[in-house]
């Protein structure tokens, strides 16, 4: 297994869930900007084994980590929605 930042998958899932209720641009560029912004606010969780990945995912579901992820993703959605890095459509 290659070296993986488990937080990327968690942020992808959280973005998909939270964006269902948002009326904002969800083009590839905006999604990547949101993901990058959220990931830059969160600690990286690199693993190199399948067991490490599972443990890290379980750890991310702990209450404080979950709150931190929600806050980071919410902030990223709000910020990119207000100031997308492209012209509004």
C-alpha positions as CSV (number, residue, x, y, z in Angstrom):
1,X,0.0,0.0,0.0
2,X,1.3,3.5,-0.8
3,X,1.6,6.3,1.6
4,X,-1.9,7.9,2.0
5,X,-3.2,11.0,3.8
6,X,-6.5,9.5,5.2
7,X,-7.7,13.0,5.9
8,X,-8.2,13.6,2.2
9,X,-10.9,10.9,1.9
10,X,-12.6,12.1,5.1
11,X,-12.7,15.7,3.7
12,X,-14.0,14.4,0.4
13,X,-16.8,12.6,2.1
14,X,-17.7,15.5,4.4
15,X,-17.6,18.0,1.5
16,X,-20.0,15.8,-0.5
17,X,-22.4,15.5,2.4
18,X,-22.3,19.2,3.4
19,X,-22.6,20.5,-0.2
20,X,-25.9,18.7,-0.7
21,X,-27.6,21.5,1.2
22,X,-25.6,24.3,-0.3
23,X,-26.5,26.5,-3.3
24,X,-23.1,27.4,-4.5
25,X,-20.7,26.6,-7.4
26,X,-19.6,23.0,-7.3
27,X,-17.4,23.0,-10.4
28,X,-14.2,21.0,-10.2
29,X,-12.1,24.1,-9.5
30,X,-14.3,25.3,-6.6
31,X,-14.4,21.7,-5.1
32,X,-10.6,21.5,-5.3
33,X,-10.3,24.9,-3.7
34,X,-12.6,23.9,-0.9
35,X,-10.8,20.6,-0.3
36,X,-7.4,22.3,-0.3
37,X,-8.6,25.0,2.1
38,X,-10.1,22.5,4.5
39,X,-7.0,20.2,4.4
40,X,-4.7,23.1,5.1
41,X,-6.6,23.7,8.4
42,X,-6.5,20.1,9.5
43,X,-3.6,17.8,10.6
44,X,-2.4,15.3,8.1
45,X,-3.0,11.6,8.9
46,X,-0.6,9.7,6.8
47,X,-0.6,5.9,6.9
48,X,1.2,3.2,5.0
49,X,-0.8,0.1,5.8
50,X,-4.4,-0.9,5.5
51,X,-4.7,-1.4,9.3
52,X,-3.2,2.1,9.8
53,X,-5.8,3.5,7.5
54,X,-8.7,1.9,9.3
55,X,-7.3,3.0,12.7
56,X,-6.9,6.5,11.5
57,X,-10.4,6.7,10.1
58,X,-11.8,5.4,13.4
59,X,-9.8,8.0,15.2
60,X,-11.1,10.8,13.0
61,X,-14.6,9.9,14.1
62,X,-13.8,10.8,17.6
63,X,-15.8,13.8,18.8
64,X,-13.2,16.6,18.7
65,X,-11.7,15.5,15.3
66,X,-15.3,15.4,13.9
67,X,-16.0,18.9,15.1
68,X,-12.6,20.2,13.7
69,X,-13.4,18.6,10.3
70,X,-16.9,20.1,10.2
71,X,-15.6,23.5,11.1
72,X,-12.8,23.3,8.5
73,X,-15.1,22.1,5.7
74,X,-17.8,24.7,6.6
75,X,-15.3,27.5,6.5
76,X,-13.9,26.3,3.2
77,X,-17.4,26.1,1.6
78,X,-18.3,29.6,2.9
79,X,-15.0,31.2,1.8
80,X,-14.9,29.7,-1.7
81,X,-18.6,30.3,-2.2
82,X,-18.1,34.0,-1.4
83,X,-15.0,34.4,-3.4
84,X,-14.6,31.7,-6.1
85,X,-11.3,31.8,-8.0
86,X,-13.2,32.2,-11.3
87,X,-15.9,34.5,-12.7
88,X,-19.4,33.8,-11.3
89,X,-21.6,32.0,-13.7
